[in-house]
């Protein structure tokens, strides 16, 4: 045999694709010029067998055969992707390479039972390739019994330079459900089937093919769009010159159409040419929820008239797109993520003696003939089309707008993008929240607009958003009410509507934000127009305006200012109210710890306010103390309380010094507390009344909890076995003490 290479595999611990396999100890592979020989070269594992032999019987020429017996196809495909099974099934038969060192011919008989691709069952595959004469082969392939029914028949003539063939593919049926399964969840709920034929002939260096495929009563749902599309008897043709669409029509669930007409030239597969026209009328392109897509969802319908020409290197697109009135889309701005854009300090090793060394040579930069796009698009939108942008999913900040658009967008081959036209808002709002403490909704004024004059990032904005709030004008008119009587002051406590304007003007990247206050036109004459006049004066004072806007947005009230009467307002008044609430809660918590569940309760309430009874402002701080005791097995509740002046003084000294300013008796007539009687005397301060107000009275109380109205009159159901949990705790405590004694 002359010079040869001998290969022997040690049988001990032979591992193939992470599994142990067996091979005879006498195995040997011998290779020399124009010769390949095998001795006991067969692998086995758990009933699987893969063997290599030379010159098996039944063939006239020299041959090399690969024999399979109960061989799992995933054993081979697992080498390509260990994490996922690309193809599976049980392989039996033989694959024979005839005349391996000359005009190669491929023959064999192979059967794959339960063929699977990416986990999808496809049926049983049979391949039979026989020799009609020397170098002339007949091929028969079929795939059946798994939702796909196809046959491939024809002949192949082999020679040393190339091969000639004449093949016909008959796709009798391919269920769309199988195609959807192969799409890895990108296509859902597919129905119908695909059929067609493909004829191929010529030589391997110059093939000739033609065929057509037809969709029969087909429907499917793209997962990202979540809207069903229908294809009824639509055909695609193909040959050496291109792929052809003859009014290829896709329908949505409302029977609106999207049509494709034209061809894609495939004379050069690396640079196909386009001659296509796309048209749509009220076509639904998306109808999804946030469950299908977490970045954009909703309903979107369009009219379209698009032409695509040129080739893959430079597509030329002319489009007219109109967003229809029943569009309601939501876009979510994702949280920014850190991307690695560069690595400083990375050491590059270069072998100057051998620049082509694969260990140190750099990666060659590949170039492409792609030279960009040439796109001219006219974009319009119906005034009733709604677009919602969720700026922050955590806080719920969002922008909702609808309006009319008339925009011209051009993309030149050099990558330059121009945008001209305007978007006029007819309706919308901006909803914002601050750390989940406050939530405000600004209504965008009709007629607000964004105008582009070329650069997409160089737009001019003229947007006005309005926040409506109803509040008292007392704090706003503090200085004007100095010296007024109490009746006049009380009139200004009435809540009036006010408008807070947020104006956004200037350039898109450098917006100019300003505020303004206003009142509805029909409310400007309230209280003689004095409140509206004060609003106009504040608009002329930027510092005061910003302070009042902030107070209205956060506190829903005007910011009090120091009046000419010497009264203190502003931050002091707000701080006093907040401090009173904090002190009251802390004192109540302390009393709960001291008295526990003894039945005696003490409550505290600190009230800090400004008193105008004397005709001038006076700071008042009152401490209200309430004590409560339950008697006779909690059937009688006695509550007494009084008010202590901590700052300022009461106008009625007798009532102010009363020890029992407030007293009440409440007795449960029934054990369940449904019927009760109550008698009380209450002493309270009213800011709009000169002096203290004493209220005395008695009443009969009916108390009942119910879920449905008819339960209101149903008598209570007594459970004789039910015990009071408090009594159980007391009994357990008594037993524990007895056990300890």
Secondary structure as UniProt FT lines:
FT   STRAND          4..7
FT   TURN            12..13
FT   STRAND          15..16
FT   TURN            17..18
FT   STRAND          19..20
FT   STRAND          22..23
FT   TURN            25..26
FT   STRAND          28..32
FT   TURN            33..34
FT   STRAND          35..39
FT   STRAND          42..45
FT   TURN            46..47
FT   STRAND          48..54
FT   TURN            57..58
FT   STRAND          63..72
FT   HELIX           74..77
FT   TURN            78..80
FT   TURN            82..83
FT   STRAND          87..98
FT   TURN            100..101
FT   STRAND          105..117
FT   TURN            118..119
FT   STRAND          120..133
FT   TURN            134..135
FT   STRAND          136..144
FT   STRAND          148..158
FT   STRAND          163..175
FT   HELIX           176..182
FT   TURN            183..184
FT   STRAND          187..203
FT   STRAND          207..222
FT   TURN            223..225
FT   STRAND          228..231
FT   STRAND          234..239
FT   STRAND          242..251
FT   TURN            253..254
FT   STRAND          257..265
FT   HELIX           269..271
FT   STRAND          273..288
FT   TURN            290..292
FT   STRAND          296..311
FT   STRAND          315..323
FT   TURN            325..326
FT   STRAND          328..332
FT   TURN            344..345
FT   TURN            355..356
FT   TURN            358..360
FT   STRAND          373..381
FT   TURN            383..384
FT   STRAND          386..392
FT   TURN            393..396
FT   STRAND          397..411
FT   TURN            413..414
FT   STRAND          417..434
FT   TURN            435..437
FT   STRAND          438..444
FT   TURN            446..447
FT   STRAND          449..454
FT   TURN            456..457
FT   STRAND          459..472
FT   TURN            474..483
FT   HELIX           486..491
FT   TURN            492..493
FT   STRAND          495..507
FT   STRAND          511..518
FT   HELIX           521..523
FT   TURN            524..525
FT   HELIX           526..529
FT   HELIX           530..539
FT   HELIX           542..555
FT   TURN            564..565
FT   HELIX           570..595
FT   TURN            596..597
FT   STRAND          600..611
FT   TURN            613..614
FT   STRAND          618..631
FT   TURN            632..635
FT   STRAND          636..647
FT   HELIX           653..656
FT   TURN            659..660
FT   STRAND          662..668
FT   TURN            671..672
FT   STRAND          675..685
FT   TURN            687..688
FT   STRAND          692..702
FT   HELIX           709..713
FT   TURN            720..721
FT   HELIX           725..740
//
